[in-house]
């Protein structure tokens, strides 16, 4: 109920009370004019009249307090709405989950490296004289992690409806987190020495290193289309739609090297 409606209701109550008070006053006058008549003692009526007057005054006081509190309540509501918008904006940058930065799918074989290394040591003696491909220069200890350039709700809303489809901000940002995980796994393979890698992993590491030295990829974080294995980003219709959106928003770029489709992560501008 707003102030005008409250005032109208109060006026109606006061009018009713005033009518009742007038009637009671007339009865009091009648008692004084005809003391010898059959009109009974109106002491109780006087007491009721005073009680009603007190009630009307209490209603007026309460309504005045409520009217004075309305501006304070409006300020509190405005502050709450501003805080809600800030929290929604912050929430838009947070992905739904935070999987480990190193993809389990790419490093499961790496976990078995230590156990297989001892077996391979016996064979290394005969291979010492064979030429070993030179590893790329070691990266500095302060190697930067893959960029996590999440999108905002405004960017998602700016897309056409056919491109956005049923994608949500949460799904797209979770996929960006997955892509950083894939790129980190490849960066670790590039930096790992041969003695710490199993034979099958070493072959993949050489392939990744060759791609990393390509002109359009050198110095950037990347992953292959074959690295996409979830949990948020998968090679299904939703995953392809996410990749299309991220290409359009400048978060990724693509290049084909041999039979591989290489996806490069862009850095925030």
Residue, then its C-alpha position, 0 to 999 in steps of 0.5 A: x500500500x502506498x502513502x496515498x492509499x494509506x492516507x485515504x484509509x486513515x481518513x475513512x477511519x477518522x471519519x467513522x470515529x468522528x461520526x461516532x464521537x458526534x453521536x456520543x456527544x449528542x447523548x451527553x448533551x441529552x443527558x445534561x438537558x434531561x437529567x430526570x429522564x429515563x436516560x441511564x448514566x452515561x459514564x461508561x459512554x464517556x469512557x468509551x469515547x475517551x478510549x476511541x480518541x486515544x486509539x485514533x491518536x495512536x493510529x495517527x502516530x503509527x502512520x506518521x512513523x510509517x511515512x517517515x520510514x518510507x524514504x529510508x526503505x526506498x534507499x535500502x531497496x536501491x542499495x540492495x538492487x545495486x549490490x545484486x547487480x554487482x554480484x551478478x556481474x561477478x558471478x558471470x566471470x566464475x565458471x561452474x567448476x574448477x577442474x585441475x589445470x592438468x588434463x587427466x586424459x593427457x597425463x594418465x600415461x605420464x603417471x606411469x612414466x616413473x614405473x616404466x622408466x626403470x624398465x627402459x633404463x636397461x635399453x638406453x645403453x644400446x640407444x646412447x649412440x643413436x641420434x636423439x632429436x634436440x628438445x626445444x629450449x627450456x622454458x623459464x621457471x616463470x612460464x606463464x599459465x594458459x590465459x583464462x579469458x572468460x566471456x561476460x554476459x554482455x558479450x553473450x547477449x550481443x550474439x545473434x540468437x542463431x549463434x547463441x542457441x541454448x548456450x549459457x554463460x556458465x557452459x561457455x566459461x567452463x569450456x574455456x577452463x577446459x581449454x586452458x587445461x588442455x593447453x597446460x598439458x601440452x605445455x608440460x609435454x613440451x617442457x618434459x625431458x625424454x628420460x621422464x617420458x614413456x616411449x608412446x608419450x615421447x612420440x606425442x611430445x615430439x609431435x607437439x613440439x613440432x607443432x609448437x615450433x610452427x610459425x603461427x603457433x610459436x610462443x602461444x598456448x594451444x591444444x589439438x582438436x583431439x585433446x577435447x575430451x570434457x568434462x565441459x567441452x566435448x566434440x558434440x553439437x554443443x561443443x562445436x557451437x561453443x568453439x564457434x562462439x569463442x572464435x567469433x568473440x576472439x578468444x581462440x583462433x584456429x590453424x591446420x597443421x598436417x592432419x591436426x586442427x590446432x586451436x590457439x588461445x588468445x590473450x586478453x587485450 
